[in-house]
């Protein structure tokens, strides 16, 4: 077994799933670069290829605890950007659908058994700044998982 914390494994699996977004796998978009473990806007420059995507950790909390197990929730925010162009809003909507489809797969809803529950918050699709060349997606995801308490 790995030495990584369960929360790290959960987020790593989510990133791996998002990296599978490509037309070859039945999605609308292809990501030119791997999903980052931070907000891609922190690294924007004139060479940034779009669409791009990253995950930011927002919070982690204990929800219930017993002698043998602890339930925790990790909330992350998926941050993605598409190019503003005549059909930019359509591309933004399609990338959001790609994200939903990869997170809520019917055949493996619980990230290979790592989580008990996955809940998507309300997506925000506002402009980062008026006049920029990008359209953002901000999607909070809450992942509930449990860990064993060893004595």
PADODO-990578 format. One record per residue: residue number from 1; residue in one letter; x, y, z of N, C-alpha, C in turn. Coordinates in Angstrom, 1 decimal, decimal comma. Example, Ala and Ser with C-alpha at 12.3 -4.5 7.8 and 13.67 -1.06 7.14 Angstrom:
! PADODO-990578
(pt 1 'A' (13,2 -5,7 7,8) (12,3 -4,5 7,8) (13,2 -3,3 7,8))
(pt 2 'S' (12,8 -2,2 7,1) (13,7 -1,1 7,1) (12,9 0,0 7,9))
***
This chain:
! PADODO-990578
(pt 1 'X' (0,8 -1,2 0,0) (0,0 0,0 0,0) (0,9 1,2 0,0))
(pt 2 'X' (0,4 2,3 -0,5) (1,1 3,6 -0,6) (1,2 4,3 0,8))
(pt 3 'X' (2,2 5,2 0,9) (2,3 6,0 2,1) (1,5 7,3 2,0))
(pt 4 'X' (0,8 7,5 0,8) (0,1 8,8 0,6) (-1,2 8,8 1,5))
(pt 5 'X' (-1,6 9,9 2,0) (-2,8 10,1 2,7) (-4,0 9,8 1,8))
(pt 6 'X' (-5,1 9,4 2,4) (-6,3 9,0 1,7) (-6,8 10,3 0,9))
(pt 7 'X' (-6,7 11,5 1,5) (-7,2 12,7 0,8) (-6,3 12,9 -0,5))
(pt 8 'X' (-5,0 12,6 -0,4) (-4,1 12,8 -1,6) (-4,5 11,8 -2,7))
(pt 9 'X' (-4,8 10,5 -2,3) (-5,2 9,5 -3,2) (-6,5 9,9 -3,9))
(pt 10 'X' (-7,4 10,4 -3,2) (-8,7 10,8 -3,8) (-8,5 11,9 -4,8))
(pt 11 'X' (-7,7 12,9 -4,5) (-7,5 14,0 -5,4) (-6,7 13,6 -6,6))
(pt 12 'X' (-5,7 12,7 -6,4) (-4,9 12,1 -7,5) (-5,7 11,4 -8,5))
(pt 13 'X' (-6,7 10,6 -7,9) (-7,6 9,8 -8,8) (-8,5 10,8 -9,6))
(pt 14 'X' (-9,0 11,8 -9,0) (-9,8 12,8 -9,7) (-9,0 13,5 -10,8))
(pt 15 'X' (-7,7 13,8 -10,5) (-6,9 14,4 -11,6) (-6,7 13,4 -12,7))
(pt 16 'X' (-6,4 12,2 -12,4) (-6,2 11,1 -13,4) (-7,5 11,0 -14,3))
(pt 17 'X' (-8,6 11,1 -13,7) (-9,9 11,0 -14,5) (-10,0 12,2 -15,4))
(pt 18 'X' (-9,7 13,4 -14,9) (-9,8 14,6 -15,7) (-8,8 14,6 -16,9))
(pt 19 'X' (-7,7 13,9 -16,7) (-6,7 13,8 -17,7) (-7,1 12,9 -18,9))
(pt 20 'X' (-8,2 12,2 -18,7) (-8,7 11,3 -19,7) (-9,6 12,0 -20,7))
(pt 21 'X' (-9,9 13,3 -20,4) (-10,8 14,0 -21,3) (-10,1 14,2 -22,7))
(pt 22 'X' (-10,7 13,5 -23,7) (-10,2 13,7 -25,0) (-11,3 13,1 -26,0))
(pt 23 'X' (-11,3 13,6 -27,2) (-12,3 13,0 -28,2) (-12,2 11,5 -28,4))
(pt 24 'X' (-10,9 11,0 -28,2) (-10,7 9,6 -28,4) (-11,5 8,8 -27,3))
(pt 25 'X' (-11,7 9,4 -26,2) (-12,5 8,8 -25,1) (-13,9 9,2 -25,1))
(pt 26 'X' (-14,4 9,8 -26,1) (-15,8 10,2 -26,2) (-16,2 11,6 -25,7))
(pt 27 'X' (-15,2 12,4 -25,4) (-15,5 13,7 -24,9) (-15,4 14,8 -26,0))
(pt 28 'X' (-15,9 16,0 -25,7) (-15,9 17,1 -26,7) (-14,5 17,6 -26,9))
(pt 29 'X' (-13,8 17,8 -25,8) (-12,5 18,5 -25,8) (-11,3 17,6 -25,6))
(pt 30 'X' (-10,2 18,1 -25,9) (-8,9 17,5 -25,6) (-8,1 18,5 -24,9))
(pt 31 'X' (-7,4 18,1 -23,8) (-6,6 19,0 -23,0) (-5,2 18,9 -23,5))
(pt 32 'X' (-4,6 20,0 -24,0) (-3,2 20,0 -24,5) (-2,2 19,7 -23,5))
(pt 33 'X' (-2,4 20,0 -22,2) (-1,5 19,8 -21,1) (-2,2 19,0 -20,0))
(pt 34 'X' (-1,4 18,3 -19,2) (-2,1 17,6 -18,1) (-2,7 18,6 -17,1))
(pt 35 'X' (-3,7 18,1 -16,4) (-4,4 18,8 -15,3) (-3,4 19,2 -14,2))
(pt 36 'X' (-3,4 20,4 -13,8) (-2,5 20,9 -12,8) (-3,1 20,7 -11,4))
(pt 37 'X' (-2,2 20,7 -10,4) (-2,7 20,6 -9,1) (-2,8 22,0 -8,4))
(pt 38 'X' (-3,2 22,9 -9,2) (-3,3 24,3 -8,8) (-4,1 25,1 -9,8))
(pt 39 'X' (-4,4 26,3 -9,6) (-5,2 27,1 -10,6) (-4,3 27,5 -11,7))
(pt 40 'X' (-4,6 27,1 -13,0) (-3,7 27,4 -14,1) (-3,5 28,9 -14,3))
(pt 41 'X' (-4,4 29,7 -13,9) (-4,3 31,2 -14,1) (-3,1 31,7 -13,4))
(pt 42 'X' (-2,6 31,0 -12,4) (-1,3 31,5 -11,7) (-0,1 31,4 -12,6))
(pt 43 'X' (-0,3 30,6 -13,7) (0,9 30,3 -14,6) (0,6 30,8 -16,0))
(pt 44 'X' (-0,4 31,6 -16,2) (-0,7 32,0 -17,6) (0,4 32,9 -18,2))
(pt 45 'X' (0,7 32,6 -19,4) (1,5 33,5 -20,2) (1,0 33,4 -21,6))
(pt 46 'X' (1,8 34,1 -22,5) (1,3 34,1 -23,9) (1,4 32,7 -24,6))
(pt 47 'X' (2,0 31,8 -24,0) (2,2 30,4 -24,6) (1,2 29,4 -24,0))
(pt 48 'X' (0,4 29,8 -23,1) (-0,6 28,9 -22,5) (-1,6 28,4 -23,5))
(pt 49 'X' (-1,6 27,1 -23,6) (-2,6 26,4 -24,6) (-3,9 26,2 -23,9))
(pt 50 'X' (-5,0 26,5 -24,6) (-6,3 26,4 -24,0) (-7,1 25,3 -24,8))
(pt 51 'X' (-8,0 24,5 -24,2) (-8,4 24,7 -22,8) (-7,3 24,1 -21,8))
(pt 52 'X' (-7,4 24,7 -20,6) (-6,5 24,2 -19,6) (-7,3 24,0 -18,3))
(pt 53 'X' (-6,8 23,1 -17,4) (-7,5 22,8 -16,2) (-6,6 22,5 -15,0))
(pt 54 'X' (-7,1 22,8 -13,9) (-6,4 22,5 -12,6) (-7,4 22,3 -11,5))
(pt 55 'X' (-6,8 21,8 -10,4) (-7,6 21,5 -9,2) (-7,0 22,2 -8,0))
(pt 56 'X' (-7,8 23,0 -7,3) (-7,3 23,6 -6,1) (-8,0 23,0 -4,9))
(pt 57 'X' (-7,2 22,7 -3,8) (-7,8 22,2 -2,6) (-8,5 23,4 -1,9))
(pt 58 'X' (-9,7 23,3 -1,4) (-10,4 24,3 -0,8) (-10,5 24,1 0,7))
(pt 59 'X' (-11,0 22,9 1,1) (-11,1 22,5 2,5) (-11,1 21,0 2,8))
(pt 60 'X' (-10,9 20,7 4,0) (-10,9 19,3 4,4) (-11,5 19,3 5,9))
(pt 61 'X' (-12,5 18,5 6,1) (-13,0 18,5 7,5) (-13,5 17,1 7,9))
(pt 62 'X' (-13,5 16,8 9,2) (-14,0 15,5 9,7) (-15,5 15,7 9,8))
(pt 63 'X' (-16,3 14,8 9,3) (-17,7 14,9 9,4) (-18,3 14,0 10,6))
(pt 64 'X' (-17,7 12,8 10,7) (-18,1 11,8 11,7) (-16,9 11,0 12,1))
(pt 65 'X' (-16,9 10,6 13,4) (-15,7 9,8 13,9) (-16,2 8,8 14,9))
(pt 66 'X' (-15,7 7,6 14,7) (-16,0 6,5 15,7) (-14,7 5,9 16,1))
(pt 67 'X' (-14,8 4,9 16,9) (-13,5 4,2 17,3) (-12,7 3,6 16,2))
(pt 68 'X' (-13,4 3,2 15,2) (-12,8 2,4 14,1) (-12,6 3,2 12,8))
(pt 69 'X' (-13,4 4,2 12,6) (-13,3 4,9 11,3) (-13,7 6,4 11,4))
(pt 70 'X' (-13,1 7,2 10,5) (-13,4 8,6 10,5) (-13,9 9,0 9,0))
(pt 71 'X' (-15,0 9,7 9,0) (-15,5 10,2 7,7) (-15,0 11,6 7,5))
(pt 72 'X' (-14,4 11,9 6,4) (-13,9 13,2 6,1) (-14,5 13,7 4,8))
(pt 73 'X' (-14,5 15,0 4,6) (-14,8 15,6 3,3) (-13,7 16,4 2,8))
(pt 74 'X' (-13,3 16,3 1,6) (-12,4 17,2 0,9) (-13,1 17,9 -0,1))
(pt 75 'X' (-13,1 19,2 -0,1) (-13,7 20,0 -1,1) (-12,5 20,6 -2,0))
(pt 76 'X' (-12,7 20,4 -3,3) (-11,7 20,9 -4,2) (-12,5 21,8 -5,2))
(pt 77 'X' (-11,8 22,6 -5,9) (-12,4 23,4 -7,0) (-11,7 23,1 -8,3))
(pt 78 'X' (-12,5 22,6 -9,3) (-11,9 22,4 -10,6) (-12,0 23,7 -11,3))
(pt 79 'X' (-10,9 24,2 -11,8) (-10,8 25,5 -12,5) (-10,3 25,2 -13,9))
(pt 80 'X' (-11,1 25,6 -14,9) (-10,8 25,4 -16,3) (-11,0 26,6 -17,1))
(pt 81 'X' (-10,3 26,8 -18,1) (-10,4 27,9 -19,0) (-10,5 27,5 -20,5))
(pt 82 'X' (-11,3 28,2 -21,2) (-11,4 28,0 -22,7) (-11,2 29,3 -23,3))
(pt 83 'X' (-10,9 29,3 -24,6) (-10,6 30,5 -25,3) (-11,9 31,3 -25,6))
(pt 84 'X' (-11,9 32,6 -25,4) (-13,0 33,4 -25,8) (-12,9 33,6 -27,3))
(pt 85 'X' (-13,9 33,2 -28,0) (-14,0 33,3 -29,4) (-15,5 33,3 -29,7))
(pt 86 'X' (-15,9 33,4 -31,0) (-17,3 33,5 -31,3) (-18,2 32,4 -30,7))
(pt 87 'X' (-17,6 31,2 -30,6) (-18,4 30,1 -30,0) (-17,8 29,7 -28,6))
(pt 88 'X' (-17,2 30,7 -27,9) (-16,6 30,4 -26,6) (-17,5 29,9 -25,6))
(pt 89 'X' (-18,7 30,5 -25,5) (-19,7 30,0 -24,5) (-20,1 28,6 -24,8))
(pt 90 'X' (-20,2 28,2 -26,0) (-20,5 26,8 -26,4) (-19,4 25,9 -25,9))
(pt 91 'X' (-18,1 26,3 -26,2) (-17,0 25,5 -25,7) (-16,9 25,4 -24,2))
(pt 92 'X' (-17,3 26,5 -23,6) (-17,3 26,5 -22,1) (-18,3 25,5 -21,6))
(pt 93 'X' (-19,5 25,5 -22,2) (-20,6 24,5 -21,8) (-20,2 23,1 -22,1))
(pt 94 'X' (-19,5 22,9 -23,2) (-19,1 21,5 -23,6) (-18,0 21,0 -22,6))
(pt 95 'X' (-17,1 21,9 -22,3) (-16,0 21,4 -21,3) (-16,6 21,1 -20,0))
(pt 96 'X' (-17,6 21,9 -19,5) (-18,3 21,6 -18,3) (-18,9 20,3 -18,3))
(pt 97 'X' (-19,6 20,0 -19,4) (-20,2 18,7 -19,6) (-19,2 17,5 -19,6))
(pt 98 'X' (-18,0 17,8 -20,2) (-16,9 16,8 -20,1) (-16,5 16,5 -18,7))
(pt 99 'X' (-16,4 17,6 -17,9) (-16,0 17,5 -16,5) (-17,0 16,6 -15,7))
(pt 100 'X' (-18,3 17,0 -15,9) (-19,4 16,2 -15,2) (-19,3 14,8 -15,6))
(pt 101 'X' (-19,2 14,5 -16,9) (-19,2 13,1 -17,4) (-18,1 12,3 -16,9))
(pt 102 'X' (-16,9 12,9 -16,7) (-15,8 12,1 -16,2) (-15,9 11,9 -14,7))
(pt 103 'X' (-16,4 12,8 -14,0) (-16,5 12,6 -12,5) (-17,7 11,7 -12,2))
(pt 104 'X' (-18,8 11,8 -12,9) (-20,0 11,0 -12,5) (-20,2 9,9 -13,5))
(pt 105 'X' (-19,1 9,1 -13,8) (-19,2 7,9 -14,7) (-20,1 6,8 -14,0))
(pt 106 'X' (-21,1 6,3 -14,8) (-21,9 5,3 -14,2) (-21,2 4,0 -13,8))
(pt 107 'X' (-20,2 3,7 -14,6) (-19,5 2,4 -14,3) (-18,6 2,4 -13,1))
(pt 108 'X' (-18,1 3,6 -12,7) (-17,2 3,7 -11,5) (-17,4 5,0 -10,8))
(pt 109 'X' (-18,6 5,2 -10,3) (-19,0 6,5 -9,7) (-18,1 6,9 -8,5))
(pt 110 'X' (-17,6 6,0 -7,8) (-16,9 6,3 -6,6) (-15,4 6,4 -6,6))
(pt 111 'X' (-14,8 6,8 -7,8) (-13,4 6,9 -7,9) (-12,7 5,6 -7,5))
(pt 112 'X' (-13,0 4,5 -8,1) (-12,4 3,2 -7,7) (-12,5 2,8 -6,3))
(pt 113 'X' (-13,6 3,2 -5,6) (-13,8 2,8 -4,2) (-13,2 3,7 -3,2))
(pt 114 'X' (-12,5 4,8 -3,7) (-11,8 5,6 -2,7) (-12,8 6,5 -2,0))
(pt 115 'X' (-13,9 6,9 -2,6) (-14,8 7,8 -1,9) (-16,2 7,2 -1,7))
(pt 116 'X' (-16,9 7,7 -0,7) (-18,3 7,2 -0,4) (-19,3 8,0 -1,2))
(pt 117 'X' (-19,0 9,3 -1,4) (-19,9 10,2 -2,0) (-19,2 11,3 -2,8))
(pt 118 'X' (-19,7 11,7 -3,9) (-19,2 12,8 -4,7) (-20,4 13,8 -4,9))
(pt 119 'X' (-20,1 15,0 -4,6) (-21,2 16,0 -4,8) (-20,6 17,2 -5,5))
(pt 120 'X' (-21,3 17,6 -6,6) (-20,8 18,8 -7,3) (-21,6 20,0 -6,8))
(pt 121 'X' (-20,9 21,1 -6,6) (-21,5 22,4 -6,2) (-22,0 23,1 -7,5))
(pt 122 'X' (-22,3 24,3 -7,3) (-22,8 25,2 -8,4) (-21,6 25,7 -9,2))
(pt 123 'X' (-21,7 25,4 -10,5) (-20,6 25,9 -11,4) (-20,7 27,4 -11,6))
(pt 124 'X' (-19,6 28,1 -11,5) (-19,6 29,5 -11,9) (-18,9 29,7 -13,2))
(pt 125 'X' (-19,5 30,4 -14,1) (-19,1 30,6 -15,5) (-18,8 32,1 -15,8))
(pt 126 'X' (-18,5 32,9 -14,8) (-18,3 34,3 -15,0) (-17,0 34,6 -15,7))
(pt 127 'X' (-16,9 35,8 -16,2) (-15,7 36,2 -16,9) (-14,6 36,4 -15,8))
(pt 128 'X' (-13,4 36,1 -16,0) (-12,3 36,4 -15,1) (-12,1 37,9 -15,0))
(pt 129 'X' (-11,9 38,5 -16,1) (-11,9 40,0 -16,2) (-12,5 40,3 -17,6))
(pt 130 'X' (-13,2 41,4 -17,6) (-13,8 41,8 -18,9) (-12,6 42,2 -19,8))
(pt 131 'X' (-12,7 41,8 -21,0) (-11,6 42,1 -22,0) (-10,5 41,0 -22,1))
(pt 132 'X' (-10,6 40,0 -21,3) (-9,6 38,9 -21,4) (-10,0 38,0 -22,5))
(pt 133 'X' (-9,0 37,1 -22,9) (-9,2 36,2 -24,0) (-9,7 34,8 -23,5))
(pt 134 'X' (-10,1 34,7 -22,3) (-10,5 33,4 -21,7) (-11,8 33,5 -21,1))
(pt 135 'X' (-12,5 32,3 -21,0) (-13,7 32,1 -20,3) (-13,5 31,0 -19,2))
(pt 136 'X' (-13,8 31,3 -18,0) (-13,5 30,3 -16,9) (-14,7 29,4 -16,6))
(pt 137 'X' (-14,3 28,3 -15,9) (-15,3 27,4 -15,2) (-14,7 27,2 -13,8))
(pt 138 'X' (-15,5 27,5 -12,8) (-15,1 27,2 -11,4) (-16,2 26,2 -10,9))
(pt 139 'X' (-15,8 25,0 -10,6) (-16,7 23,9 -10,1) (-16,2 23,3 -8,8))
(pt 140 'X' (-16,9 23,6 -7,7) (-16,5 23,0 -6,5) (-17,1 21,5 -6,4))
(pt 141 'X' (-16,2 20,6 -6,0) (-16,6 19,2 -5,8) (-16,2 18,8 -4,4))
(pt 142 'X' (-17,2 18,2 -3,7) (-17,0 17,7 -2,4) (-16,9 16,2 -2,4))
(pt 143 'X' (-15,8 15,6 -1,9) (-15,6 14,2 -1,9) (-15,6 13,7 -0,5))
(pt 144 'X' (-16,5 12,8 -0,2) (-16,6 12,2 1,2) (-15,8 10,8 1,1))
(pt 145 'X' (-14,9 10,7 2,0) (-14,2 9,4 2,1) (-14,0 9,0 3,6))
(pt 146 'X' (-13,6 7,8 3,8) (-13,4 7,4 5,2) (-12,0 6,8 5,4))
(pt 147 'X' (-11,5 6,9 6,5) (-10,2 6,3 6,9) (-10,4 5,5 8,2))
(pt 148 'X' (-9,6 4,5 8,3) (-9,6 3,6 9,5) (-8,8 4,2 10,6))
(pt 149 'X' (-9,3 4,1 11,8) (-8,6 4,5 13,0) (-7,9 3,3 13,6))
(pt 150 'X' (-6,6 3,3 13,6) (-5,9 2,1 14,2) (-5,5 2,5 15,6))
(pt 151 'X' (-5,6 1,5 16,4) (-5,2 1,7 17,8) (-3,7 1,2 18,0))
***
